[in-house]
Amino acid sequence: MGLGELVGLEPRGADFWACAPIMTARARQLCSQTRYYYCYYQNTTMQRREFLHDDTIRPAGDRHVLNIKDIDYPFRWCPAGTFLMGSPMDEPERNADETLHQVTLTTGFWILETSVTQTMWESITGSNPSLFRDNGKLPVECVSWIDCQDYIQSLNDMRVAPTGYRFSLPTESQWEYACRAGTATPFHFGNTLSIEQANCSRAFPFGITTQLQCLGLDKTSEVSSYPANAWGLYDTHGNVEGWCLDWYGHYPSGSVTDPVGASSGIDRVFRGGAWSNAAELCRSASRGYVDESSRCASIGVRLVLIYGGQIAPENPCRERKS
């Protein structure tokens, strides 16, 4: 074993003292307080051990990588927690469906650091439906919610998820929680957004009085081209929107725990704003919705890994209201 990235927790066992020389002082301190210890590996064959489920010690934004068909899928940890979902009444450009309410997520989850890239998608499905195809690092788009479920089912059928986990779309609450990363402002950057911070429409920045005299892209950009949020997630504002698991519906007015959206509906939720959107539609609280069969060049997908009996059955219900 050599020095490398922090990859997880292992029960303290016979090889503990063999690992101890390469452990940080903080890790050794933890060993005296818990039955777990940190180990460091350079070898990616240890990847299944990286994702051992532990809400109490793992820090928000902890990064681990799954390698699937020789393609890296970097995930970030989102710990269990409580946050305010939606927007306050005085937030500029808010919509009526953004009722501010308290949400508690009782179980942590892993979320893909970026949107699913065209390389990731094509390696599983054998096709690339995207409009913009300059290179494989661009996010996949022109995928419907149904297409995404088929992609996710293929991943789950391959049994490449870490033990005890399965792939899913994020719920709407998981998505906003991860996007905010502990913030309560319109964007994780703060109160303003421009094309210097995210891939959105150059014509309509947010919270900026001086119009920027520079060209926007008017197309998708390579994932992770813009600054990440505090938990290491890229493009949660702009580039492509991401499908969520939920049916679109009204928010509750009171506090909720582990919400999964409406039990049925007409449209599915998508979040995050896109390259073609005004910055106001890229706000953390902004909600979009459309028929689950729709495909357009502004909507892509971001995966989560959920643990055990957590939300998202293998074949999500598609009951529709007529």
C-alpha positions in Angstrom: 0.0 0.0 0.0 1.2 3.5 -0.8 0.1 6.9 0.2 -3.0 8.0 -1.8 -6.4 9.5 -1.5 -8.5 8.9 1.6 -10.8 6.1 0.5 -12.9 4.9 3.4 -13.4 3.2 6.7 -12.5 -0.4 7.6 -13.0 -2.3 10.8 -9.9 -2.4 12.9 -8.4 -5.8 12.5 -5.1 -7.7 12.5 -3.6 -5.5 9.8 -4.3 -2.3 11.7 -0.7 -1.8 12.9 0.6 -2.5 9.4 -1.5 0.4 8.1 -0.8 2.7 11.0 2.5 4.1 9.7 0.8 5.7 6.7 -2.2 7.1 8.6 -2.6 10.7 9.5 -2.5 11.9 13.1 -6.2 12.6 12.9 -6.9 9.1 11.7 -4.9 7.6 14.5 -6.8 9.8 16.9 -10.1 8.5 15.5 -8.9 4.9 16.0 -8.8 5.5 19.7 -12.4 6.7 19.7 -14.1 4.2 17.3 -13.8 0.7 16.0 -13.1 2.1 12.5 -9.9 3.4 11.0 -8.9 5.2 7.9 -6.7 3.6 5.3 -5.1 5.1 2.2 -4.8 3.3 -1.1 -3.6 4.2 -4.6 -5.0 1.0 -6.0 -8.5 1.4 -7.4 -9.2 -2.3 -7.0 -10.2 -1.3 -3.4 -13.1 0.8 -4.8 -15.9 -1.3 -3.2 -14.4 -0.6 0.3 -14.5 3.1 -0.4 -18.3 3.3 -0.2 -18.9 1.7 3.2 -21.9 3.4 4.6 -21.2 5.7 7.5 -23.0 8.9 8.3 -21.2 9.8 11.5 -17.6 10.3 10.4 -17.5 10.8 6.6 -17.3 14.5 5.8 -19.6 16.3 3.3 -18.0 16.3 -0.1 -15.8 13.2 0.5 -14.8 12.0 -3.0 -14.6 8.5 -4.3 -14.5 7.1 -7.8 -16.1 4.1 -9.3 -14.6 2.7 -12.5 -17.1 1.3 -14.9 -15.9 -0.1 -18.3 -12.6 1.8 -17.8 -14.5 5.1 -17.3 -14.2 7.0 -13.9 -17.5 8.0 -12.2 -16.5 10.4 -9.4 -19.1 10.7 -6.6 -19.4 13.1 -3.7 -20.8 12.3 -0.3 -23.9 14.2 1.0 -24.5 13.5 4.7 -27.9 13.3 6.4 -29.1 16.7 7.4 -31.9 19.3 7.5 -32.2 22.3 5.3 -34.8 24.9 4.0 -36.0 23.9 0.5 -37.6 26.4 -1.8 -37.1 30.2 -1.7 -38.1 33.0 0.7 -40.8 35.4 -0.4 -38.3 38.2 -1.0 -36.0 36.2 -3.3 -36.0 38.0 -6.7 -37.6 36.2 -9.6 -39.0 33.4 -7.4 -42.0 31.4 -8.6 -45.1 30.6 -6.7 -44.3 26.8 -6.6 -41.1 27.4 -4.4 -42.9 27.4 -1.0 -40.2 27.5 1.6 -40.3 24.5 3.9 -38.0 22.4 6.1 -36.8 19.1 4.8 -34.9 16.5 6.8 -32.9 13.8 5.0 -32.3 11.0 7.4 -29.8 9.0 5.3 -26.8 10.3 3.4 -26.2 9.5 -0.3 -23.5 9.7 -3.0 -24.1 12.0 -6.0 -22.1 12.1 -9.2 -19.7 15.0 -9.2 -20.8 16.1 -12.7 -23.6 15.4 -15.0 -23.4 12.1 -16.9 -21.0 12.6 -19.8 -21.5 11.4 -23.3 -18.7 8.9 -22.9 -20.4 7.5 -19.8 -23.7 7.2 -21.5 -22.5 5.7 -24.8 -20.4 3.1 -22.9 -23.5 1.7 -21.4 -26.2 2.3 -24.1 -24.1 2.1 -27.2 -25.5 5.3 -28.6 -25.2 9.1 -28.1 -28.4 11.1 -28.6 -26.9 14.5 -27.8 -27.2 17.5 -30.1 -23.8 18.9 -29.1 -21.1 16.3 -29.7 -17.7 18.1 -29.8 -16.2 15.5 -27.4 -17.1 12.9 -24.8 -16.6 15.2 -21.9 -19.7 17.2 -22.8 -22.8 16.2 -20.8 -25.3 13.9 -22.4 -28.5 15.6 -23.4 -31.6 14.9 -25.5 -32.4 12.1 -23.0 -35.9 11.6 -21.6 -36.7 10.6 -18.0 -37.6 7.1 -19.4 -34.3 6.9 -21.2 -32.5 7.7 -18.0 -34.4 4.9 -16.1 -33.3 2.4 -18.8 -29.7 3.6 -18.4 -29.9 3.3 -14.7 -31.5 -0.1 -14.9 -28.6 -1.2 -17.1 -26.1 0.0 -14.6 -27.9 -1.8 -11.8 -28.1 -5.0 -13.8 -24.3 -4.9 -14.3 -24.0 -5.1 -10.5 -21.2 -2.5 -10.5 -22.5 -0.5 -7.6 -20.8 -0.9 -4.3 -22.2 -3.5 -2.0 -25.5 -2.4 -0.5 -26.0 0.5 -3.0 -27.9 1.0 -6.2 -28.0 3.8 -8.8 -30.9 6.1 -9.1 -32.0 9.5 -10.1 -31.9 12.0 -7.2 -35.2 13.0 -5.6 -35.9 16.7 -5.9 -35.0 17.3 -2.3 -31.7 15.4 -2.7 -30.9 17.5 -5.7 -31.5 20.8 -4.0 -29.8 19.7 -0.8 -26.7 18.7 -2.8 -26.8 21.9 -4.9 -27.0 24.2 -2.0 -24.2 22.4 0.0 -25.1 24.3 3.1 -26.0 27.6 1.6 -29.4 29.5 1.7 -28.7 32.1 -1.1 -30.2 32.0 -4.6 -27.0 30.3 -5.8 -24.3 28.4 -4.0 -22.0 31.2 -5.2 -24.1 33.8 -3.3 -26.7 36.3 -4.6 -25.5 36.8 -8.2 -24.8 34.6 -11.2 -23.1 35.5 -14.5 -21.6 33.5 -17.4 -18.2 33.8 -15.6 -19.6 31.4 -12.9 -21.8 29.1 -14.9 -22.8 28.2 -18.4 -26.1 30.1 -18.8 -27.5 32.7 -21.1 -25.3 35.7 -21.5 -28.2 38.0 -22.0 -29.8 37.5 -18.6 -27.4 37.5 -15.6 -28.9 37.6 -12.1 -28.3 40.3 -9.5 -25.9 42.2 -11.8 -26.8 45.7 -13.0 -24.1 46.0 -15.6 -24.6 43.9 -18.7 -21.6 41.8 -19.5 -20.2 42.5 -22.9 -18.8 39.1 -23.6 -19.9 36.1 -25.6 -21.8 33.2 -24.1 -21.3 29.7 -25.4 -24.8 29.1 -26.6 -24.2 25.4 -26.2 -23.1 22.9 -23.6 -19.6 23.0 -22.1 -17.3 20.3 -20.9 -18.3 19.1 -17.4 -16.4 20.7 -14.5 -15.4 23.7 -16.6 -16.8 26.1 -13.9 -16.2 26.4 -10.2 -17.6 23.7 -7.9 -19.8 24.2 -4.9 -18.6 23.6 -1.3 -19.2 19.8 -1.6 -17.3 19.5 -4.9 -20.2 19.3 -7.3 -19.9 21.0 -10.7 -22.6 22.6 -12.9 -25.5 22.6 -10.4 -26.2 26.0 -11.9 -26.4 25.9 -15.7 -24.9 23.8 -18.5 -27.6 21.1 -18.5 -30.6 20.6 -16.3 -30.9 17.2 -14.5 -33.9 14.9 -14.3 -35.2 14.1 -10.8 -37.1 11.0 -9.7 -40.2 13.0 -8.6 -43.5 13.7 -10.2 -44.0 17.5 -10.2 -46.4 18.7 -7.5 -47.0 21.3 -4.9 -44.7 21.5 -1.9 -46.0 21.0 1.6 -46.3 24.0 3.8 -44.9 22.3 6.9 -41.8 20.2 7.7 -41.2 16.9 6.0 -38.8 14.0 6.3 -37.3 12.1 3.3 -39.9 13.4 0.7 -40.2 11.7 -2.6 -42.6 14.0 -4.3 -46.2 13.4 -5.5 -47.5 9.8 -5.7 -48.6 10.4 -9.3 -48.6 13.2 -11.8 -48.4 14.4 -15.4 -44.8 15.8 -15.5 -41.4 14.9 -14.1 -39.2 17.4 -12.3 -35.9 18.6 -13.7 -33.5 21.0 -11.9 -30.4 23.2 -12.3 -31.0 25.4 -15.3 -29.1 25.2 -18.6 -26.8 26.8 -21.1 -29.9 28.3 -22.8 -31.6 29.6 -19.6 -31.6 33.0 -18.0 -29.7 32.9 -14.7 -32.9 33.2 -12.7 -33.9 29.7 -13.9 -30.5 28.4 -12.6 -31.3 29.3 -9.0 -31.0 26.6 -6.4 -34.8 26.7 -5.8 -36.0 27.0 -9.4 -38.1 24.1 -10.6 -38.8 22.8 -14.1 -41.2 20.1 -15.2 -42.1 18.4 -18.4 -43.5 15.1 -19.7 -41.2 12.1 -18.9 -40.9 11.2 -22.6 -39.6 14.6 -23.6 -36.1 15.0 -25.0 -34.3 18.3 -25.5 -30.8 19.7 -25.7 -31.0 21.4 -22.3 -31.8 18.3 -20.1 -29.3 15.7 -19.0 -28.9 13.5 -16.0 -26.9 13.2 -12.7 -26.8 9.9 -10.8 -27.0 9.2 -7.1 -26.0 6.0 -5.2 -28.5 5.2 -2.6 -28.1 2.7 0.2 -30.2 -0.3 1.2 -33.9 0.3 1.6 -33.6 4.0 0.8 -36.0 5.6 -1.8 -36.1 4.6 -5.5 -37.3 1.1 -6.3 -35.7 -0.8 -9.1 -38.7 -0.1 -11.4 -40.1 3.3 -10.4 -43.9 3.7 -10.6 -45.0 5.5 -13.8 -48.7 6.0 -12.9 -49.9 9.1 -14.6 -52.8 11.4 -13.9 -55.1 11.6 -17.0 
